[in-house]
Amino acid sequence: MPPAYFVVRAIVSDPASRAAFDDWYRSEHLPDAVKAFGVNKAWRFWSLSDPALHQATYEFADRAALDRTVNSEAIKVLVAEFNRCWPDVTRTREIFELAEEFGTR
């Protein structure tokens, strides 16, 4: 079974809020999510083409592990905390399954 990826894209529209959002995500939300999800890896990105766009990507062992998490109480707690801390930040969630990996590294 190939790995599966949970991608959360957040739009932090207010430039004055981005540093605080970045600090909160780095020090609180990402560590809490990694622990709750039991993921292999997690990454965070800020878009270079749209500075308001933040993306977090979580790698799961497979689709079944991701599905268990997406339907869990743990994610409900994390979503509620996100909403409490950042009520004006909109986000989308997507699920990906690895189709192919190519490279020498």
C-alpha positions in Angstrom: 0.0 0.0 0.0 1.4 3.4 -0.9 1.6 6.2 1.6 -1.3 8.6 1.8 -1.1 12.4 2.4 -3.4 14.7 4.3 -3.0 18.3 3.0 -4.4 21.3 4.8 -4.1 24.7 3.1 -4.8 27.8 5.2 -5.3 31.3 4.0 -3.8 33.8 6.5 -5.2 37.0 4.8 -3.9 39.5 7.4 -0.2 40.0 6.8 0.1 41.2 10.4 -1.1 37.8 11.7 1.3 35.6 9.7 4.2 35.6 12.2 1.9 34.7 15.1 0.2 32.0 13.0 3.6 30.6 11.9 4.8 30.5 15.5 1.6 28.9 16.8 1.6 26.3 14.0 5.3 25.5 14.5 5.3 25.3 18.3 1.8 24.0 19.1 -0.4 22.8 16.3 2.1 20.8 14.2 3.5 18.9 17.2 0.0 18.2 18.5 -1.2 17.0 15.1 1.9 14.8 14.5 1.3 13.1 17.9 -2.4 12.7 17.5 -2.2 11.4 13.9 0.8 9.1 14.5 2.2 10.1 11.1 5.5 9.1 9.4 6.4 12.7 8.6 4.9 16.2 8.4 5.9 19.3 6.4 4.9 23.0 6.4 5.1 25.4 3.6 4.5 29.1 2.9 3.7 29.8 -0.7 6.2 32.0 -2.6 3.6 32.9 -5.2 0.9 33.7 -2.6 2.3 34.8 0.8 -1.1 34.3 2.5 -1.1 30.6 1.7 0.2 28.1 4.3 0.2 24.4 3.6 0.7 21.5 6.0 1.2 18.0 4.7 1.0 14.9 6.8 2.3 11.5 5.5 0.4 8.4 6.6 1.6 4.8 6.2 -1.5 4.1 4.0 -5.0 5.2 3.2 -6.5 3.2 6.0 -4.4 4.9 8.6 -5.4 8.3 7.1 -9.1 7.4 7.0 -9.0 6.3 10.7 -7.5 9.7 11.6 -9.9 11.8 9.5 -12.8 10.1 11.2 -11.4 10.3 14.7 -12.1 12.3 17.8 -8.4 13.5 17.7 -9.0 15.5 14.5 -12.2 17.0 15.9 -10.2 18.3 18.9 -7.5 19.8 16.6 -10.0 21.4 14.3 -11.8 23.0 17.3 -8.6 24.3 18.7 -7.6 25.8 15.3 -11.0 27.4 15.0 -10.7 28.9 18.5 -7.3 30.3 17.9 -7.7 31.4 14.3 -11.4 32.0 13.6 -10.7 34.2 10.5 -8.3 31.8 8.8 -10.0 29.7 6.1 -8.7 26.3 5.1 -9.3 23.4 2.8 -8.4 19.7 3.3 -7.4 17.3 0.6 -6.3 13.6 0.6 -3.7 12.3 -1.8 -2.3 8.8 -2.4 1.2 8.5 -3.8 0.9 7.5 -7.5 4.6 7.5 -8.3 8.0 8.5 -6.8 11.0 9.3 -8.9 14.4 10.6 -8.1 17.9 9.7 -7.1 17.7 10.9 -3.4 
